[in-house]
Amino acid sequence: GKPIYFNMSGVRFNFFFAVISEIVYNAFKYSDGIIQLEWQTTEGQSIVSCSNTFSETSRERSNTQKGLGFIDNLSKLIDGAKITIDDTNHPNFLVKFYTTIP
């Protein structure tokens, strides 16, 4: 596939790095088990997936969703990017970050 390139001093790289960092940070903060991080590149799009398990206790500590809101707002600053969040398969939690390859 096409190599991924981000200008290290570019704004897009800074927001991209911030989104990925926050996704991983939240996984560590709330996980009670295995964390899986995956990067796929298909058809001009990169997809970063982070999945982890959580317990009700870890979720009850802070159920404000502020971290996920912050991640969503950061991703909106990158043209063509979006976040999907799936917490319907308890105790599994999955966040996917989609962005186009420049």
Secondary structure, DSSP 8 states (H G I E B T S, - for coil): -------TTSHHHHHHHHHHHHHHHHHHHH-SS-EEEEEEEETTEEEEEEEEE--HHHHHH----HHHHHHHHHHTTSTT-EEEEE--STTEEEEEEEEE--
